[in-house]
Amino acid sequence: VELGVTDLTASRAFYVDCLGMLVTDEAKDTLYLHGIEERNHHSIVLRETGNPLCHALGFKVASEKDLDLAAKWFADKGLPAEFREVPFQGRTLRARDARGMPLEFYAKMEQRPSALQKYGLHRGARIQRIDHLNCFTDDVQSSYEFYNDLGFRLTEYTETEEKPPQFWAVWMHRKGNVHDIAFTNGLGPRLHHVGVWTASAIDILNVCDVMATTGYLANMERGPGRHGISNAFFLYVRDPDGHRVEMFTSDYLTVDHDHEPIRWTLRDPQRQTLWG
């Protein structure tokens, strides 16, 4: 994910010194970050633009051939897409989904050694890796159909009790967890949060103590708690520009080809927080 920020120094203090992301590279106006187990060069890009917007949601495909197939897929749908050379990831397809969300697809990225067993580098929430993206959309059904056609699979969903019922939110995956991307009914297209994975709930409790004693108490937005949907232990925080980050752990595998999606209703108070 690429996020615009207004003050790169303040963003670095938050993401690196507080949350525990690692810096791979930096330029005058750009910071490239990764989690401690990630071997890809970066998973979060912070670019000082003066305007705190989400500039791209990125996905890695299996080959250069898949990039060409993706370009044809977008062209067949009449959606804008073009190839660009992007630092550290080479040939990259820039596109937009049916609701206007900015997307990037790439096949190769420069690699770096994992810091998983370099325990002296672990700080804050000891973030392992990027986990998912959660977005608002003005048409959940349309977003679901687009990403389902692209190859994402449904794991959980919330729907209304109308006749017939309507999707209110959907959770969709590619890598065998609960979700790589989710869509909720609301003003959009708009990024709701970036989800990052921690190894345990203790890591999330630890970052609560860190934030509460290092000047970031006001940045703690919601939690810690446990979602009903996904079963994940979570904490929502806001960065200095208001971008929301979710610390996230202990969801479940969805690798079975016949995995049956779980249905929730809007009236169920446990869907957002299992504890009610």
FENKATA-V750384 format. One record per backbone hydrogen bond with DSSP energy under -0.5 kcal/mol. CO is the residue of the C=O (numbers start at 1). NH is the residue of the N-H. E is the energy in kcal/mol with one decimal. If there is no record, write none. Layout:
co=CO nh=NH e=E
co=CO nh=NH e=E
//
This chain:
co=1 nh=3 e=-0.5
co=1 nh=45 e=-2.7
co=2 nh=55 e=-2.6
co=2 nh=56 e=-1.2
co=3 nh=47 e=-2.8
co=5 nh=49 e=-1.7
co=5 nh=50 e=-1.8
co=7 nh=11 e=-2.2
co=8 nh=12 e=-2.6
co=9 nh=13 e=-2.0
co=10 nh=14 e=-1.7
co=11 nh=15 e=-2.9
co=12 nh=16 e=-2.5
co=12 nh=17 e=-1.2
co=13 nh=18 e=-1.3
co=14 nh=19 e=-2.5
co=15 nh=21 e=-2.8
co=19 nh=125 e=-2.4
co=19 nh=127 e=-0.6
co=22 nh=24 e=-0.5
co=22 nh=34 e=-2.1
co=25 nh=32 e=-2.8
co=29 nh=48 e=-3.1
co=30 nh=27 e=-2.9
co=31 nh=33 e=-0.5
co=31 nh=46 e=-2.7
co=32 nh=24 e=-2.9
co=32 nh=25 e=-0.9
co=33 nh=43 e=-2.9
co=33 nh=44 e=-1.7
co=34 nh=22 e=-2.7
co=35 nh=38 e=-0.8
co=36 nh=115 e=-2.2
co=39 nh=112 e=-2.7
co=44 nh=33 e=-2.8
co=45 nh=3 e=-3.0
co=45 nh=47 e=-0.5
co=46 nh=31 e=-2.6
co=47 nh=5 e=-2.5
co=47 nh=49 e=-1.1
co=51 nh=53 e=-2.2
co=53 nh=4 e=-3.5
co=53 nh=55 e=-0.6
co=56 nh=2 e=-2.3
co=56 nh=58 e=-0.5
co=57 nh=104 e=-2.3
co=59 nh=106 e=-1.7
co=63 nh=67 e=-1.1
co=64 nh=68 e=-1.6
co=65 nh=69 e=-2.3
co=66 nh=70 e=-2.4
co=67 nh=71 e=-2.2
co=68 nh=72 e=-2.0
co=69 nh=73 e=-2.3
co=70 nh=74 e=-2.4
co=71 nh=75 e=-2.2
co=72 nh=76 e=-2.8
co=73 nh=77 e=-1.0
co=74 nh=79 e=-2.5
co=75 nh=78 e=-1.4
co=80 nh=96 e=-1.1
co=82 nh=94 e=-3.1
co=84 nh=86 e=-0.6
co=84 nh=92 e=-3.0
co=86 nh=89 e=-1.9
co=86 nh=90 e=-1.3
co=88 nh=110 e=-2.8
co=89 nh=108 e=-0.5
co=90 nh=86 e=-2.3
co=91 nh=107 e=-0.6
co=92 nh=84 e=-2.7
co=92 nh=94 e=-0.7
co=93 nh=105 e=-1.9
co=94 nh=82 e=-2.3
co=95 nh=103 e=-3.4
co=97 nh=100 e=-1.4
co=101 nh=97 e=-1.8
co=102 nh=57 e=-1.9
co=103 nh=95 e=-2.4
co=104 nh=59 e=-2.4
co=105 nh=93 e=-2.8
co=106 nh=61 e=-2.9
co=110 nh=41 e=-1.9
co=115 nh=118 e=-1.5
co=117 nh=119 e=-1.1
co=118 nh=121 e=-2.4
co=119 nh=122 e=-1.2
co=123 nh=126 e=-2.9
co=127 nh=36 e=-2.6
co=128 nh=37 e=-1.8
co=128 nh=38 e=-0.7
co=129 nh=197 e=-3.2
co=132 nh=195 e=-3.0
co=133 nh=182 e=-1.7
co=134 nh=192 e=-2.9
co=134 nh=193 e=-1.9
co=135 nh=184 e=-2.3
co=136 nh=190 e=-1.6
co=137 nh=186 e=-2.1
co=139 nh=143 e=-2.2
co=140 nh=144 e=-2.9
co=141 nh=145 e=-2.4
co=142 nh=146 e=-2.1
co=143 nh=147 e=-2.3
co=144 nh=148 e=-2.4
co=145 nh=149 e=-2.0
co=146 nh=150 e=-1.6
co=147 nh=151 e=-0.8
co=147 nh=152 e=-2.9
co=148 nh=151 e=-0.6
co=153 nh=173 e=-2.4
co=155 nh=262 e=-2.4
co=156 nh=171 e=-2.4
co=157 nh=264 e=-2.3
co=158 nh=168 e=-3.5
co=158 nh=169 e=-1.7
co=159 nh=266 e=-1.0
co=162 nh=164 e=-0.5
co=166 nh=160 e=-2.5
co=168 nh=185 e=-2.4
co=169 nh=158 e=-2.4
co=170 nh=183 e=-2.4
co=171 nh=155 e=-2.8
co=171 nh=156 e=-0.9
co=172 nh=180 e=-3.0
co=172 nh=181 e=-2.1
co=173 nh=153 e=-2.3
co=176 nh=254 e=-2.4
co=180 nh=133 e=-1.7
co=181 nh=172 e=-2.5
co=182 nh=135 e=-2.8
co=183 nh=170 e=-2.3
co=184 nh=137 e=-2.2
co=190 nh=136 e=-3.4
co=193 nh=134 e=-2.5
co=193 nh=195 e=-0.5
co=194 nh=246 e=-2.8
co=195 nh=131 e=-3.2
co=195 nh=132 e=-1.5
co=196 nh=248 e=-2.0
co=197 nh=128 e=-2.9
co=197 nh=129 e=-1.0
co=200 nh=203 e=-0.6
co=200 nh=204 e=-0.9
co=201 nh=205 e=-2.3
co=202 nh=206 e=-2.5
co=203 nh=207 e=-1.9
co=204 nh=208 e=-1.5
co=205 nh=209 e=-1.7
co=206 nh=210 e=-2.2
co=207 nh=211 e=-3.0
co=208 nh=212 e=-2.3
co=209 nh=213 e=-0.9
co=210 nh=213 e=-0.8
co=211 nh=214 e=-0.9
co=211 nh=216 e=-1.9
co=216 nh=219 e=-1.1
co=217 nh=220 e=-1.4
co=219 nh=221 e=-0.7
co=219 nh=238 e=-2.5
co=222 nh=236 e=-3.0
co=225 nh=234 e=-2.8
co=226 nh=274 e=-3.2
co=226 nh=275 e=-0.6
co=228 nh=231 e=-0.7
co=232 nh=227 e=-3.0
co=233 nh=249 e=-1.8
co=234 nh=224 e=-0.7
co=234 nh=225 e=-1.8
co=235 nh=247 e=-2.7
co=236 nh=221 e=-2.2
co=236 nh=222 e=-1.6
co=237 nh=245 e=-2.8
co=239 nh=242 e=-2.2
co=243 nh=239 e=-2.9
co=244 nh=194 e=-1.9
co=245 nh=237 e=-2.7
co=245 nh=247 e=-0.6
co=246 nh=196 e=-3.0
co=247 nh=235 e=-1.6
co=248 nh=198 e=-2.1
co=249 nh=233 e=-2.6
co=256 nh=259 e=-1.8
co=259 nh=261 e=-0.6
co=262 nh=157 e=-2.4
co=264 nh=159 e=-2.2
co=265 nh=268 e=-1.5
co=267 nh=269 e=-0.7
co=268 nh=271 e=-1.4
co=269 nh=273 e=-0.8
co=271 nh=228 e=-0.6
co=271 nh=229 e=-2.9
co=273 nh=276 e=-2.5
//
